[in-house]
Amino acid sequence: MTKITMQEELAPIWREERVTMVLVTHDLEEAVNLADRVLILPKDRGGRTREIEVDLPRPRNRNEPAFFRLREQLLDECGLY
């Protein structure tokens, strides 16, 4: 099962079952696509955890400008941009 296929399967499960899911990923696009909020853990001990709310409507469209903006914000928060 590819990553995108798995993401496409998880979204309807969440929508129908309304269960809490905790996903751990290094893939920021995956985080924006599936999450309601993203926690960015600190690289260094004693650093602060940052929380970013994902307020994009569902189903999410990876080609929307808002999707790209949020992904860029996460890259910036992680110090990758």
Helices and strands as residue ranges (DSSP letters): H 3-17, H 28-34, E 37-40, E 50-53, H 65-77
